[in-house]
Amino acid sequence: MVDPVEKTFDSVYYLGQRAQYAFNSAVGTASEASSAVSDKVVSVCDGLYKITGLGGEGQASEQGHGIIGAGGSGKIWGIDGIKTFQRKNKLVSTLIGASTLGIAGYFLQQLVRSQLLESSKPKRRRAQRLENGARKDVVLIVGSVTEPLTRYVANDLENRGFIVYITSTNSKADLKFFNNESVQDVKSLIVSNEPNNDEFNADQLRKFDYLLSSDHIPFQGASPNKLNLVGIIVIPDLFFPSGKFHMIASSTWSNSMNNKIMLPLNLLTNGLIGVAEKFDSNIIFITPTLSSSVQLTYHSIENITSQFLQNLSFNLSQDYPNLNVTNIKLGSISVNCNNSKKNYGIKGIGLKSLHYKIFDLIYNDDNNSIEYIGTGSRFLNNFGGLIPRWLIRNYFDNYFGTQ
């Protein structure tokens, strides 16, 4: 029959060891803590020996190991020695076990409290600045200012201390936006969305590179500094016309392909990759995935565009391993930038999560190739292909089948 006291002591000893190990691993002072606890227990044992008169000729060794003196036969302080001692001195061993567990519990309590306090501290996401407080980090957004998501991301980055450049095609809508823009650090980079205008875009990117590499004086009297392109974000226009092929005009197809697909590709092949490599910039593609994950019926432009940009992001990272390329796959988010059927009844999350993710990706040195933001993004990306095609077709026939 197992001695209850012996069983209790074994449990106390095991829990004490586990608690001490967890504490030592987290704090990083395993050897010091272990030595301190051992010395404390040994000193308590020596004191108890003297008080109870149980001490024999055992003394502490020069190496600091406790010796249990029992009739002059020394046993090294270990699990066997402890068990022998506790069988002969059950009251004393119970007190020692309770003291050890109390010390370990106190250390664990302090550890958990410090971790909770650390995790409760809000992370301050602010762009790095010069010692004089001037801005130095630049983010380039390849997108349209007529797209609400582009403006939201640009404004958030500017509020966090970045200098933000947004590509502009000199259209009336773009010119109107930048003429009315009162924020000094949201600027325009003029590009062309014409497929045969490679020379113009290459020249604009050379000028942009020269601007970043030249001395920059943030304010009068400040020392000159150079800007740093920390991030390039590709945000396609998230408005996609829906309907059968014959319902979409050829001009709409052409404009969508030029602005959403050919423009990012044109800039990358005409110097933007070189600029990213020079400044070690992180590249982020933001692509909607609710439709493309299941290849929704009557959403051909959106499906083609999203799949192309996702493949472009993947192949860019494969061909240029030194570049930090990430594809943020968007689920349902609360942005009023699309038609009423855009989120397909899926409740979207707020933009704050997207803003946080973009900031973290800009400054991280080793990003994941794919990130998921928004309701349904990860689930549909992984399991969307399992949804029966007849179910998808029947559902969307209610919207477009009779048109």
CORLINUR-V350246 format. One line per field, one symbol per residue. ss: DSSP state (A for helix, B for strand, O for the rest). psi: psi as a letter, one per 20 degrees, with the letter a starting at -180 (. if undefined). A space follows every 50 residues. Layout:
ss: ???
psi: ???
//
This chain:
ss: OOOAAAAAAAAAAAAAAAAAAAAAAAAOOAAAAAAAAAAAAAAAAAAAAA AAOOOOOOOOOOOOOOBBBBOOBBBBOOAAAAAAAAAAOAAAAAAAAAAA AAAAAAAAAAAAAAAAAAAAOOOOOOOOBOOOOOBOBBBBBBOOOOOAAA AAAAAAAAAOOOBBBBBBOOOAAAAAAAAAOOOOOBBBBBOOOOOOOAAA AAAAAAAAAAAAAOOBOOOOOOOOBOOBBBBBBBBOOOOOOOOOAAAOOA AAAAAAAAAAAAAAAAAAAAAAAAAAAAAOOBBBBBBBOOOOOOOOOOOA AAAAAAAAAAAAAAAAAAAOOOOBBBBBBBOBBOOOOOOOOOOOOOOOBO OAAAAAAAAAAAAOOOOOOBBBBOBOAAAAAAAAAAOOAAAAAAAAAAAA OOO
psi: ppphgggggggggghgggghggghgghjlggggggggghggghgggghgh gijipcjprprhijpqpoonkioppqoahghgggghhhmggghgggghgg hgghhgghghggghhghghippponqqqrrhjiqqhpqppooapiiohhg gggghghghijqppppqqjkrggghgghhioiphjorpoprpjphklhgg hgghhghgghghirppohrpiqqqrqroohqppooqpjopqqrrgiipqh hggggggghhghggggghikihgggghgjlqppppopqigghhjmqqklg gggggghghghggghghghmiiqnppooopbpqnpmjrrijgjkjppqrr ighgggggghhhiqhnqqhpqppqpiggghhhjhiipphhggghgihhgi hj.
//
